[in-house]
Amino acid sequence: MSTVRASANLFRGYAPAVPTPFTRDGKVDLWALERYCDWQIKEGASAIVVCGTTGEAPTLTTAEHKAIVRAAVNVSSGRVLVIAGAGSNSTTHAVELTRQAAAAGADAILSVVPYYNRPTPRGVQGHFTAIMEAATIPVILYDVPSRTGCGLTEDVIVRLSRHPRCMGLKDATGDVSRALRLRTKLGPRFGLWSGDDSTALAFLAHGGDGCISVTSNVAPGLCKDMYEAWERGDRPEFQRLMAIILDLTTVLFREGSPAPVKYALSLRGLMDACVRPPLCEVTDPTKFEIRSVVAELFGRNVTVDTMFSPPKSERRSALAV
C-alpha cells in the first residue's frame, strides 16, 4: 500500500452524479450512457461519477455495475476522472465492488456509509478501513444520513483521513459549516465536495472544493460558469447564476431522485425517463414544472428530440456486454 498522499484534491468544480439510462424493457442503455458522458465532458464536467445514488446503484447487478464503469472509463479516455460508486451495507460486497471498479479502470471510488444496518461509529470506521485496505485507487467517503439512517462523525472522518487511500468526502448532511470545521482539521489536500445542490454556495464559502451534483446533469454549462465565477471572485455573477440554478434544483427534487432529473434529460433527448422499481416516473404536475423551467433555461419550447436516439442495431444493454 502506498504511503504517498496526492499533492492536491482529486478535482475542483462540478461533477455530475450520472443517472443510469435504461431502455423501456429495463436494461441498461450503454449507448445512451456513453454519449451522455461524452456530452458532459465536452460541456466542462470536472469529473464523472457513475453508479451512485442518482445512478440507481441499489438496483444494479454486479455485472451491470462493471459494464457501466468500463463504459464511462472508455468514453472519458483520460479527459476527466471517472469516480465509481462502490458502496454497500455489506463490507464484503463493498470491498468486491471497490476491486471491480479499479479493475474496470475507475480513477477513484465513492463509498457510502453503510445503510439500514445503523452501525456504531466504530463499526463505520471498521467498514471504511477494510475498504481502503483493499483498494488500489483513492476512496471518497460519502455521508448522506437522510438515506443511510446513520452518519459519519467528524472524529471518524479525521481518523479515516489519515489513511493514504482516503482522499475526500462527499457531504450531503446539509451542515455547510462542517466544511469549515473539517478544512481546519484536515488541510487543503483533503477534498470536500457538497452532495447537496441547494447548499453548494454556502459549502464553497465555508471551504468546500465543489459539488457532486444532480443539477449539473441538466445544466452542466451553467454549473461550470457558476463555479468559475466563484473561483475568480466575481460574487455578483456567481449569485446571479446560483439563483437561476436554484430554480432548476427545486424542481429536480420535487419527487424522489433521480426520476425528475431523468425526465428533464429526456426533454433534452439525452436519455429515456424510465427508472427501475421501486422508483416511479414523475407525475404530470411535476412534468409540467420541469418542462417550464427547462424551457425557460434553454430559451425554446422543449420537445423530445432524437439527436441521441441510435439505430436499433447500435443499441446495447449491459447484459449483452
N, C-alpha and C positions, 0 to 999 in steps of 0.2 A: 504494500500500500504506500502510495506517495505521501511524503510529508510536506510537499511544497504546495502552498495555497496559491491560487490565482492572484495576480497582482492587482486585479480590479474586478468589479462586478461583471457578471456574465453579460448583461446588457442593460441599457438605459432606454426609456421611452415606453411605447405602447406595443404590446404583443397580443394578438387575438387569441382568445380561448376558443379554438376552432370547433364548430359543430360538426358532427359526423353526418355526411349526406347519406340518406337511404333511398332506395328505389321504392316504388309503391308496393312491391311484393316483399319489402322488409329487408332486403340485402344491402350491404354496404356498397355505396356507389363510388368506387375508386376513381372513375373517370372524372366525376364532379369534384371529388376531393383534390385531385392533382391540379386541375385547372383553377380551383378556388385558392389553393395555397400559392400557386404561381401568381395569381392576381394580387393576393395580399402582399407578397414580396415586392412586386412592382409598384404597389401603392405606398410602400415605405414601412411595412411592419418591421419592428426591431427584432422579432423572433416569432416562431410559430409554435403554438402549444396545442398538441393533439391528445386525444384520449383522456381529457379531464372531465369535470362535471358537465360543462357545456357540450362536450363530445359524447355524452350519454354513456360514459365508461362502464357503469354498472350493468348495462345491457349487452356489452360486447363480449364475444368469446375470446379465448386466448389467441386463437388463430386470426381473428379479425383485428385484435389489438396489434399483433405483429405486422400484419399486412398494412395497416394504416400508418404505423410509424415508418415502415420501409418506404411507402409511397411518398410521405412527406419529406423524408431524407433525400430520396431520388430527385424530387422536384426542386428542393432547396439547392442541392448541388453546391453546398458551401456558401451560398449567398447570405443566409442568416442561420442562426442557431435553431435547431429543432429540439423542443423540450417535450418529452413524453410523459403523460400521466401514468403513474405506475403504482397507484395506491390500492390498498385493500384493508379490510378489518382483520384479515389473517396475515400475520407476519410472514409465514411461509409463502403465501401467494404473492405478497408484495415483493419479497425477495426474488421470486420467479419472474414476475413482470419486470422488475428492475434489470435483471440479467438479460431478459429477452429484448428490452428496449435498447440496451447497449449493443447487443449483437446485431440489431436491426439498423444501427448507425446513429441513434439519438445522441445529441450533444450533452444532454442533461435529463434528469427525471424530476417530475413534480410528485411529491409523495404526501398524501393527505393523512391527517390524524385518523387513527382507526375509528370507524363509525360504528354505532349501535352497541358495541361491547362496553363502552364507557370505562376504559381502563384508568387506573390511577396515574398521576404524573410519573411515577417510577415505571409503570408499565408502558406509557407513551415513550419515555426516554429509551427503554429497552427495545421497543419496536423499531424506532428510527436508528438506533445504534446497530442493530442487526442488519438493517437495510444498507447503511453506509459501509459497514464492514464487507458486505457482499458486492457493493457497487464498484465499478471501474470508471464511472463518469460522475460529474457533480450532481449533488442532490439538493433540491429546493424543497423546504418544508412548506406545507400548506395547512393553514389554520382557518377553518370555517365552521365554528361551533354551531351555527344555526342548522347545519346539515349533519354534523357528526355526533352531536349530543355531548361532546366534551371538547376541551380546547388545549392549546399549548400554553403553559405558564411561561412567563418571561425568564424565570430561573432555568427552566428546562431548555428554552431556546438558547440561552447563554451557554449552558453546558454542552449542548449539541454543536454549537458553533465552533467549538474547539477541535472538532473532528475535521481532518483535511478535506473530506468529501462534502462537507456541509457548506454550501455557497450562498444560501439566502433563504428568504421567507416570502411566501405569498400570504398576505394578511387580509382576511375577509371578516374581521371581527367588527369593523365599523368604528374602532377606537383609534382615531387618527393621531392622537398624542402618543400612541405606542411607538410610532416610527421615531419620534424624537428620543424617547427613553432608550430604545434599542440602538439607535445610531450612536448615542453617547457611550453605551456599553461595548458595542461591537466594532466601531470604527467604520471607515469608508469602504472597506473591501467586501463587507457582508452586504449582499443585495437585499433591498427591501422594496417589494412591489405590492401595491394595493390590489386586492381582488374585488374591489367594490367601486364601480364606475362613478357612483353618485358622490363619493367622498375622495376621489382621486386628487382633486385640487388641494384639499386640506392635507392629505397624506404627503404630497410633494412638498408642501410648505413646511412640514414637520420633519423633512429629511429623507423622504422616500425617493426611489430611483425611477419610478414609472408605474405602469398598471398592466396586469394581465387581464384583458378587457373583453367583455361581451359586446359593448357598443362599437368597438373598433372593427368588429366583423362587418358591420353595415357601412360605417363611415371611416375607413382607415386613413384617408387623406386628411379629413378634419382632425382626427385624433393626433396625427403626426404634426400637423400645423400648430395645433394647440400646445403640444409638448415643446416644439421648437420655440414658440413664443415664450414659454416659461423659461427655457434654457438661456435665451438671450436677454431676459429681464424685461420683456415687453408685457407688463401686467395687464394693461387695458385690453390688448389683443387677446391675451390668454383668457381673461374673464369673459370677453365677448364670445369667443369660441366655446368656452365652457358652458355658457348659458344656452347656446344652440344645442350642444351635445346633450345637455341635461334633459331637454325635451324628448330627445330620442331615447335616452336611457330610461326615462319614466315609462314610456310605452313598451319598451323591451322587457320590462319586468312586471307588466300588468297581470300576466298569468305565469304559471310555472315555467322557468327557463329550462331548456332552450326553445320551447315551442314558439314564442314570439319572434325571437331573432331568426329562426328558420323561415317563418312566414315572411319577414322583411327581406331576407335573402332571396326568397322565391320571387318576390316582386322585381328584384334586380336580375333575375334569370340565373342566379348563381348556384342554387340547389333546390331540391324539392322541399316542401314544407313538412313532410311527414316525419313523425317521431315514433319511437318504439314504446309499446306499453310498458309500464302503466301510465306513461305520459299521454296527453291528448293534444291534438292540434287546437289552436286558439279559437275562441268563439267569434261569432260575426261582429259583435260590438268592438272587440279588440282588433279584429282585422281592419275595421273601418278607421280606428285611431291610428294604427300603424301605417295604413295606406296614406292617410292625410299627412302625417309627419314626414314620411319618406318622400312623398311628392313635393312637399314644401322645401325639403332639404336639397333635392336634386333638380328642382325647377322644371318639372314636367309632369304630365299625367302618367302615373305609374301603371304600366301594364306588364304582364309577364312576357318577357322577350325570350328568344330562343338562341341567343348567342352562345350559351353554354350547354345546349342540347345536342348531344352527339348522335350520329347514325347508330341504329341499334347494334350494328355489327361491332362498334367500338366500345360499347358499354360493358363493363366488367363488375363483378362483385368480389368482395374479399374472399369469399369461399371458393372462388374459381382460380385464385392465385396459387 
